[in-house]
Amino acid sequence: MNGGDDGGGAAAAPTGPPPPPLEWKFSQVFGERTAGEEVQEVDIISAIEFDKTGDHLATGDRGGRVVLFERTDTKDHGGSRRDLERMDYPISRHPEFRYKTEFQSHEPEFDYLKSLEIEEKINKIRWCQTANGALFLLSTNDKTIKFWKVQEKKVKKISEMNVDPSKGNGGVASSSISSAARPYLANGGYPDKPYNCPQGGIPSLRLPVVTSHETSLVARCRRVYAHAHDYHINSISNNSDGETFISADDLRINLWNLEISNQSFNIVDVKPANMEDLTEVITSAEFHPSHCNMLAYSSSKGSIRLIDLRQSALCDSHSKLFEEQEAPGSRSFFTEIIASISDIKFGKDGRYILSRDYMTLKLWDINMDSGPVSTFQVHEYLRPKLCDLYENDSIFDKFECCLSGDGLRVATGSYSNIFRVFGCVAGSTEATTLEASKNPMRRQVQTPSRPSRSLSSITRVVRRGAESPGVDGNGNSFDFTTKLLHLAWHPTENSIACAAANSLYMYYA
């Protein structure tokens, strides 16, 4: 690993010794599979996102559904953790969530002009600012972004009120008398009973009484942002101004106003005049967490560009470029493929950017464009297997990454349903491997806790003679069919949600 020797080890890294490694424990699982159970393609989770408070979690799946979970351990007593401490309540051991609701966000479509099937799979979910107790979120598939409002509605029912013939005029029947049992006149009477009403008068008018029963959650699509991307949308990101958001595909980034769905503004266009000259594509884009004029996007060549919306309306020229020069003589057929960045995330304070390429996690300081301040090897033991990974297309898997709210740790997934947590404070040796199962520590990688931090030792010696096809000589197991692509870190606590196929696992430390 490449450590930050020039003072930038982690997001606002504290002085003094690095914190001890976290001890992770299993918290919850939703949609757990039984052994040998066949997983339906439509049930596989394809997106995970906590909201800013951490009280709500959303997942999207390949079937176009969005499922919402809400936190219960603070809700039971009402109030925040600080309030509970002040009131001397016993605090729950860890965040606990429960299923809240789900709705069908996207349906499969067919583009007749291009003879193209558009999958319903949810690519990304982003939470928007809440208002009046309602939840708002953006979800997107390959082509269409939707803006959803989820709100509690009281279901109202009309209490039946029938005239009771035994009481003459204007009496109210008990609920056991059914109006359907006898013919019913338009004026509210019954033909078999004369009314005792004044000469020339009418029977008393009866108004139906409306009573509200149980509350239900209703998801309404408020806006649809469509027909703005020729290529598949890979990212959406909310701006800190609360009014705008971006959507990015392979060649363009568009800026939208949440209130205006029929028009967007193209701010980045990397499409060459001749498509044969195309050398790189946009892979991920995200707004700065607090500066509404700044955003970053990554490319398939392993570079990150920081752009400033104040400089010009069309931001094809970047204000900063972050890329790592490859070591001379290290180039191979796979170099460009594995250099492609699949995900970028800003740290909470906006000073650091975390990027994930196929083999590594890198932490960049936006004030230092000479190279990453830290590089973390995710599954270096797969380097000898790149040929196999290329043949079965696994080398094109897009792994996501996340940072802890305090900026002290980073995490990302790998194969065999494992994910890795690294300490990114200068001097930290934390490198924990966890498996998405009820026993997360079951499958510890048998290599040293953390390889050397110098770039010169990236190529590690792998012992020959693996004992089984799924285990290499160092005891590292790998199963290309199971992969942990999507995970999210709780914004304020050490809690991680991650997706293994159709199951949502949650861990805390």
Phi, psi and omega per residue, in radians:
M1 nan 2.604 3.128
N2 -1.713 1.944 -3.099
G3 -1.481 2.814 3.136
G4 -1.526 1.552 -3.092
D5 -1.369 -0.194 -3.068
D6 -1.771 0.469 2.985
G7 1.668 -0.181 -3.132
G8 -1.871 1.470 -3.084
G9 -1.626 -0.581 -3.092
A10 -2.808 3.048 -3.076
A11 -1.106 1.907 -3.136
A12 0.835 0.923 -3.032
A13 -1.054 2.276 -3.136
P14 -1.236 2.696 3.072
T15 -1.328 2.854 -3.135
G16 1.623 -3.050 -3.074
P17 -1.183 2.639 3.110
P18 -1.177 2.675 3.138
P19 -1.154 2.663 3.127
P20 -1.157 2.714 3.126
P21 -1.029 2.546 3.132
L22 -1.347 2.587 3.023
E23 -1.771 1.935 -3.054
W24 -1.550 2.459 3.116
K25 -2.281 2.652 3.104
F26 -1.232 2.399 3.132
S27 -1.963 -1.071 -3.066
Q28 -2.623 2.802 2.952
V29 -2.446 2.387 3.047
F30 -2.019 2.337 3.116
G31 1.272 0.668 -3.122
E32 -1.191 2.421 3.125
R33 -1.570 2.568 2.972
T34 -1.495 2.784 -3.072
A35 -1.006 2.240 3.102
G36 1.367 0.078 -3.125
E37 -1.264 2.356 3.134
E38 -1.325 2.265 3.133
V39 -1.657 2.222 3.087
Q40 -1.292 2.406 -3.126
E41 -0.953 -0.703 -3.059
V42 -1.202 -0.307 -3.096
D43 -1.576 -0.100 -3.085
I44 -1.256 2.234 -3.099
I45 -1.249 2.354 -3.078
S46 -2.153 -0.037 3.119
A47 -2.786 2.494 3.086
I48 -2.415 2.440 3.113
E49 -2.739 2.206 2.942
F50 -1.433 2.616 2.984
D51 -1.427 3.082 -3.032
K52 -1.088 -0.555 -3.114
T53 -1.423 -0.381 -3.053
G54 1.429 0.057 -3.137
D55 -1.500 -0.212 3.124
H56 -2.310 2.550 3.129
L57 -2.324 2.366 3.118
A58 -2.103 2.456 2.988
T59 -2.199 2.567 3.021
G60 -2.072 2.667 -3.138
D61 -2.251 3.099 -3.082
R62 -1.242 -0.249 3.097
G63 -1.534 0.124 3.086
G64 1.440 0.168 -3.138
R65 -1.616 2.590 2.980
V66 -2.009 2.228 3.126
V67 -2.002 2.294 -3.132
L68 -1.912 2.432 3.057
F69 -2.130 2.568 3.089
E70 -2.198 2.638 -3.092
R71 -1.337 2.430 -3.074
T72 -2.019 -0.404 -2.993
D73 -1.227 -0.436 3.056
T74 -1.593 -0.505 -3.066
K75 -1.187 -0.552 -3.091
D76 -1.035 -0.650 3.125
H77 -1.709 -0.234 -3.116
G78 1.284 2.205 3.079
G79 1.886 2.952 -3.071
S80 -1.462 2.989 3.122
R81 -1.027 -0.705 -3.129
R82 -1.099 -0.719 3.114
D83 -1.108 -0.707 -3.126
L84 -1.123 -0.691 3.112
E85 -1.092 -0.716 -3.118
R86 -1.141 -0.632 -3.106
M87 -1.524 0.023 3.092
D88 1.125 0.596 3.016
Y89 -1.376 2.584 2.971
P90 -1.217 2.259 -3.083
I91 -1.540 2.401 3.130
S92 -1.013 2.617 -3.074
R93 -1.044 -0.638 -3.002
H94 -2.821 2.890 3.108
P95 -1.071 2.320 3.061
E96 -2.162 2.361 -3.097
F97 -2.066 2.738 3.024
R98 -2.349 2.720 3.105
Y99 -1.073 2.306 -3.116
K100 -1.858 -1.044 3.135
T101 -2.901 2.985 3.023
E102 -2.544 2.730 3.100
F103 -2.633 2.729 3.123
Q104 -1.457 1.921 -3.075
S105 -1.498 -0.818 -3.088
H106 -2.258 2.591 3.068
E107 -2.013 2.697 3.051
P108 -1.107 2.463 -3.124
E109 -2.239 2.969 3.066
F110 -2.346 2.154 3.111
D111 -1.546 1.837 -3.060
Y112 -1.235 -0.498 -3.137
L113 -1.200 -0.610 -3.085
K114 -1.896 0.077 -3.076
S115 0.844 0.933 -3.007
L116 -2.246 2.248 3.037
E117 -1.423 2.334 3.108
I118 -1.909 2.030 -3.099
E119 -1.168 2.682 3.079
E120 -1.468 -0.128 -3.067
K121 -0.894 2.290 3.106
I122 -1.377 2.066 3.134
N123 -1.489 -0.686 -3.101
K124 -2.630 2.606 3.019
I125 -2.231 2.384 3.063
R126 -2.343 2.295 3.105
W127 -1.398 2.497 3.054
C128 -1.907 3.084 -3.123
Q129 -1.145 2.431 3.120
T130 -1.418 2.743 3.108
A131 -2.677 2.353 3.080
N132 0.915 0.657 3.093
G133 1.348 -0.015 3.120
A134 -1.639 2.637 3.085
L135 -1.768 2.451 3.130
F136 -2.191 2.401 3.071
L137 -2.641 2.714 3.075
L138 -1.840 2.393 3.026
S139 -2.343 2.600 -3.126
T140 -2.451 2.560 2.894
N141 -1.820 -2.658 -3.087
D142 -1.176 -0.455 -2.980
K143 -2.227 -0.498 -2.939
T144 -2.184 2.282 3.080
I145 -1.787 2.431 3.113
K146 -2.207 2.540 -3.141
F147 -1.918 2.045 -3.009
W148 -1.947 2.518 3.018
K149 -2.080 2.190 3.131
V150 -2.035 2.115 -2.997
Q151 -2.462 2.562 3.044
E152 -1.361 2.262 3.086
K153 -2.130 2.416 3.042
K154 -1.456 2.206 3.141
V155 -1.395 2.096 -3.094
K156 -1.765 2.407 3.136
K157 -2.252 2.605 3.122
I158 -1.557 2.171 3.054
S159 -1.357 2.190 -3.111
E160 -1.162 2.336 3.078
M161 -2.252 1.935 -3.121
N162 -1.990 2.629 3.080
V163 -1.261 2.287 3.099
D164 -1.552 1.972 -3.077
P165 -1.046 -0.522 -3.092
S166 -1.192 -0.358 -3.118
K167 -1.744 0.142 3.123
G168 1.189 -2.401 -2.975
N169 -1.295 2.190 2.942
G170 1.382 0.093 3.127
G171 -1.277 2.664 -3.138
V172 -1.798 2.261 -3.112
A173 -1.276 2.711 2.974
S174 -1.281 2.795 -3.031
S175 -1.167 -0.234 -3.103
S176 -1.372 -0.310 3.140
I177 -1.464 2.146 -3.094
S178 -1.639 2.288 3.120
S179 -1.266 -0.310 -3.115
A180 -1.351 -0.207 -3.060
A181 -1.304 -0.461 -3.094
R182 -2.246 2.778 3.072
P183 -1.094 2.608 -2.969
Y184 -2.266 2.211 -3.091
L185 -1.526 2.764 -3.092
A186 -1.096 -0.513 -3.096
N187 -1.541 0.143 3.045
G188 1.637 0.119 3.129
G189 -1.856 -3.051 3.095
Y190 -2.137 2.479 -3.052
P191 -1.188 -0.420 -3.057
D192 -1.554 0.104 -3.114
K193 -2.379 2.006 3.093
P194 -1.247 2.478 -3.135
Y195 -1.544 2.486 3.037
N196 -1.528 1.307 -3.115
C197 -2.026 2.705 -3.113
P198 -0.995 2.735 3.115
Q199 -0.964 2.134 3.098
G200 1.318 0.033 -3.118
G201 -1.556 -3.068 3.106
I202 -2.184 2.729 3.066
P203 -1.063 2.719 -3.111
S204 -1.090 2.495 -3.138
L205 -1.341 2.435 3.092
R206 -1.993 2.123 3.093
L207 -1.636 2.347 3.084
P208 -1.155 2.509 3.131
V209 -1.768 2.251 -3.132
V210 -1.739 2.197 3.087
T211 -2.133 2.507 -3.140
S212 -1.678 2.330 -3.121
H213 -1.814 -2.438 -3.057
E214 -1.140 2.710 3.095
T215 -1.568 2.603 3.061
S216 -2.358 2.681 3.126
L217 -1.544 2.269 3.140
V218 -2.083 2.228 3.078
A219 -1.796 2.158 3.129
R220 -2.117 2.350 3.069
C221 -1.413 1.989 -3.080
R222 -1.479 -0.664 -3.122
R223 -2.590 2.662 3.080
V224 -2.183 2.133 -3.137
Y225 -1.838 1.784 -2.993
A226 -2.225 3.007 2.997
H227 1.021 0.584 3.141
A228 -2.034 -0.070 -3.086
H229 -2.262 2.238 3.054
D230 -1.434 -0.446 -3.098
Y231 -2.003 3.047 -3.045
H232 -1.227 2.315 3.107
I233 -1.259 2.191 3.118
N234 -1.875 -0.297 -3.084
S235 -2.587 2.551 2.833
I236 -2.322 2.590 -3.098
S237 -2.645 2.278 3.123
N238 -1.378 2.542 3.044
N239 -1.516 2.675 3.130
S240 -1.225 -0.205 3.104
D241 -1.309 -0.164 3.105
G242 1.306 0.032 -3.070
E243 -2.026 -0.464 -3.022
T244 -2.187 2.864 3.035
F245 -2.654 2.835 3.092
I246 -1.980 2.695 2.958
S247 -2.292 2.419 -3.069
A248 -2.202 2.407 2.947
D249 -2.072 -2.872 -3.045
D250 -1.047 -0.566 -3.007
L251 -2.158 -0.216 -3.056
R252 -2.429 2.648 2.984
I253 -2.128 2.227 3.139
N254 -1.938 2.529 3.090
L255 -1.873 2.241 -3.099
W256 -2.067 2.691 2.862
N257 -1.738 2.338 -3.097
L258 -0.992 -0.512 -3.077
E259 -1.455 -0.265 -3.017
I260 -2.070 1.963 -3.039
S261 -1.748 -0.223 -3.039
N262 -1.730 0.149 -3.124
Q263 -2.729 2.405 3.066
S264 -2.349 2.893 -3.099
F265 -2.008 2.166 -3.120
N266 -1.387 2.012 -3.087
I267 -1.830 -0.398 3.070
V268 -2.336 2.299 3.105
D269 -2.441 1.899 -3.122
V270 -1.820 0.238 -3.128
K271 -1.258 2.138 3.122
P272 -1.317 2.787 3.127
A273 -1.025 -0.677 3.086
N274 -1.995 2.070 -3.067
M275 -1.090 -0.309 3.084
E276 -1.207 -0.331 3.127
D277 -1.520 0.047 -3.088
L278 -1.191 2.150 -3.121
T279 -2.044 -0.380 3.121
E280 -2.614 2.733 3.137
V281 -2.230 2.813 3.100
I282 -1.369 2.327 -3.088
T283 -1.977 -0.441 -3.104
S284 -2.846 2.617 3.140
A285 -2.564 2.503 3.132
E286 -2.648 2.443 3.048
F287 -1.274 2.620 3.001
H288 -1.112 2.478 -3.049
P289 -1.162 -0.399 -3.112
S290 -2.270 -0.407 3.105
H291 -1.644 1.909 -3.025
C292 -1.257 -0.134 -3.120
N293 -1.719 -0.015 -3.054
M294 -2.060 2.431 2.998
L295 -2.566 2.814 -3.141
A296 -2.205 2.566 3.002
Y297 -2.436 2.604 -3.098
S298 -1.884 2.869 -3.088
S299 -2.291 2.954 -3.138
S300 -1.271 -0.136 3.093
K301 -1.655 0.081 3.081
G302 1.524 0.278 3.141
S303 -1.895 2.722 3.065
I304 -2.135 2.277 3.117
R305 -1.979 2.304 3.080
L306 -1.769 2.216 -3.127
I307 -2.154 2.634 -3.100
D308 -2.047 2.025 -3.073
L309 -1.165 -0.247 3.134
R310 -1.389 -0.328 -3.041
Q311 -1.279 -0.753 3.093
S312 -2.827 2.821 -3.106
A313 -1.192 -0.705 3.091
L314 -1.787 1.988 -2.961
C315 -1.665 0.828 3.124
D316 -1.235 -0.415 3.060
S317 -1.710 2.306 -3.061
H318 -1.591 2.776 3.071
S319 -1.559 -0.477 3.080
K320 -2.551 2.574 3.121
L321 -2.188 2.238 3.109
F322 -2.029 2.053 3.048
E323 -2.679 2.715 -3.118
E324 -1.857 2.258 3.120
Q325 -1.270 2.348 -3.139
E326 -1.342 2.575 -3.129
A327 -1.173 2.385 3.139
P328 -1.050 2.407 3.112
G329 1.460 -0.032 -3.091
S330 -1.673 0.021 -3.023
R331 -1.266 2.439 3.075
S332 -2.502 -3.121 3.123
F333 -1.026 -0.552 -3.041
F334 -1.588 -0.123 -3.007
T335 -0.916 -0.887 -3.080
E336 -1.207 -0.621 -3.115
I337 -1.128 -0.810 -3.067
I338 -1.403 -0.194 3.096
A339 -1.376 -0.328 -3.080
S340 -1.060 2.256 -3.126
I341 -1.485 2.222 -3.098
S342 -1.663 -0.365 -3.099
D343 -2.755 2.506 2.972
I344 -2.286 2.579 3.094
K345 -2.453 2.371 2.986
F346 -1.377 2.532 2.941
G347 -1.188 2.888 -3.052
K348 -1.043 -0.631 -3.113
D349 -1.512 -0.070 3.060
G350 1.404 0.041 -3.119
R351 -1.515 -0.456 -3.072
Y352 -2.050 2.587 3.050
I353 -2.121 2.285 3.062
L354 -1.781 2.309 3.119
S355 -2.207 2.585 3.107
R356 -2.125 2.095 2.935
D357 -1.869 -2.978 -2.971
Y358 -1.118 -0.675 -3.043
M359 -1.795 -0.400 -2.963
T360 -2.386 2.837 2.895
L361 -1.867 2.432 3.100
K362 -2.286 2.427 3.096
L363 -1.913 2.194 -3.084
W364 -2.023 2.434 3.016
D365 -1.660 2.170 -3.041
I366 -1.222 -0.149 3.057
N367 -1.637 0.045 -3.066
M368 -2.419 1.786 -3.055
D369 -1.742 0.303 3.135
S370 -1.405 -0.316 3.139
G371 2.844 3.019 -3.130
P372 -1.214 2.626 3.089
V373 -1.421 -0.416 3.074
S374 -2.572 2.511 3.058
T375 -2.233 2.280 -3.093
F376 -2.089 2.188 3.125
Q377 -1.403 2.112 -3.063
V378 -1.503 -0.905 3.121
H379 -2.540 1.137 -3.094
E380 -1.054 -0.465 -3.116
Y381 -1.157 -0.173 3.112
L382 -1.530 -0.109 -3.079
R383 -0.973 -0.737 3.105
P384 -1.178 -0.229 -3.082
K385 -1.732 0.174 -3.041
L386 -1.010 -0.563 3.121
C387 -1.098 -0.817 3.116
D388 -1.112 -0.728 -3.123
L389 -1.105 -0.595 3.117
Y390 -1.238 -0.723 -3.087
E391 -1.173 -0.597 3.127
N392 -1.711 0.231 3.062
D393 1.212 0.075 3.134
S394 -1.135 -0.453 -3.095
I395 -1.106 -0.268 3.127
F396 -1.702 0.111 3.099
D397 -1.083 2.472 -3.087
K398 -1.914 1.762 3.141
F399 -1.528 2.443 3.079
E400 -1.632 2.947 3.132
C401 -2.437 2.867 3.105
C402 -2.685 2.758 3.084
L403 -2.028 2.652 3.044
S404 -1.271 2.766 -3.109
G405 -1.080 -0.555 3.141
D406 -1.508 -0.042 3.094
G407 1.296 0.191 -3.082
L408 -1.550 -0.292 -3.055
R409 -2.480 2.745 3.085
V410 -2.288 2.763 -3.121
A411 -2.564 2.665 3.059
T412 -2.798 2.910 -3.069
G413 -1.760 3.031 3.118
S414 -2.633 -2.806 3.125
Y415 -1.497 3.045 -3.091
S416 1.045 0.475 3.135
N417 0.999 0.600 3.081
I418 -1.861 2.732 2.996
F419 -2.378 2.770 -3.026
R420 -2.171 2.440 3.116
V421 -2.066 2.187 -3.126
F422 -2.063 2.463 2.977
G423 -1.432 2.315 -3.079
C424 -1.987 0.274 2.998
V425 -1.359 2.508 3.135
A426 -0.949 2.247 3.120
G427 1.601 -0.133 -3.122
S428 -1.293 2.438 3.069
T429 -1.968 0.224 -3.093
E430 -1.162 2.152 3.087
A431 -2.659 1.545 -3.019
T432 -1.748 2.378 3.070
T433 -1.922 2.192 -3.106
L434 -2.208 2.627 3.105
E435 -1.914 2.447 3.085
A436 -1.281 1.487 3.088
S437 -2.743 3.105 -3.140
K438 -1.257 -0.272 3.060
N439 -2.079 1.481 -2.976
P440 -1.149 -0.401 -3.098
M441 -1.558 0.120 -3.009
R442 -1.080 -0.700 -2.987
R443 -1.970 1.339 3.131
Q444 -1.395 2.324 3.106
V445 -1.204 2.360 -2.970
Q446 -1.507 0.196 3.130
T447 -1.473 2.952 3.077
P448 -0.968 2.702 -2.988
S449 -0.979 -0.607 3.091
R450 -2.738 2.200 -3.136
P451 -1.141 2.946 -3.135
S452 -0.947 2.621 -3.032
R453 -1.586 0.120 -3.120
S454 -1.711 2.535 -3.082
L455 -1.169 -0.435 -3.056
S456 -1.163 -0.352 -3.070
S457 -1.819 0.483 -3.124
I458 -1.100 -0.702 -3.129
T459 -1.406 1.881 -3.083
R460 -1.688 2.640 3.122
V461 -1.328 2.234 3.079
V462 -1.964 2.173 -3.113
R463 -1.129 2.502 3.141
R464 -1.385 2.928 3.005
G465 1.346 1.039 3.092
A466 -1.157 2.514 -3.058
E467 -1.299 -0.561 3.128
S468 -2.487 2.789 -3.064
P469 -1.043 -0.453 -3.107
G470 -1.658 0.077 -3.118
V471 -2.317 2.310 3.116
D472 -1.553 -3.102 -3.050
G473 -1.102 -0.383 3.130
N474 -1.580 0.075 3.130
G475 1.483 0.175 3.115
N476 -1.437 2.145 -3.132
S477 -1.614 2.639 3.094
F478 -2.605 2.348 3.110
D479 -2.304 1.836 -3.028
F480 -1.185 -0.299 -3.097
T481 -1.383 -0.404 3.096
T482 -1.930 2.228 -3.105
K483 -2.505 2.539 -3.137
L484 -1.881 1.620 -3.044
L485 -1.538 -0.582 -2.939
H486 -2.053 2.253 3.076
L487 -2.705 2.769 -3.109
A488 -2.548 2.488 3.133
W489 -1.773 2.347 3.094
H490 -0.999 2.398 -3.007
P491 -1.146 -0.394 -3.068
T492 -2.206 -0.202 -3.082
E493 -2.263 2.840 3.100
N494 -1.430 1.430 -3.136
S495 -2.505 2.331 -3.091
I496 -2.162 2.355 2.995
A497 -1.906 2.320 -3.141
C498 -2.478 2.702 -3.054
A499 -1.949 2.201 3.000
A500 -2.078 1.820 -3.045
A501 0.983 -2.048 -3.094
N502 -1.672 0.091 -3.071
S503 -1.799 2.442 3.063
L504 -1.888 2.000 3.139
Y505 -1.837 2.502 3.124
M506 -2.242 2.385 -3.111
Y507 -2.284 2.715 3.095
Y508 -2.454 2.816 3.114
A509 -2.405 nan nan
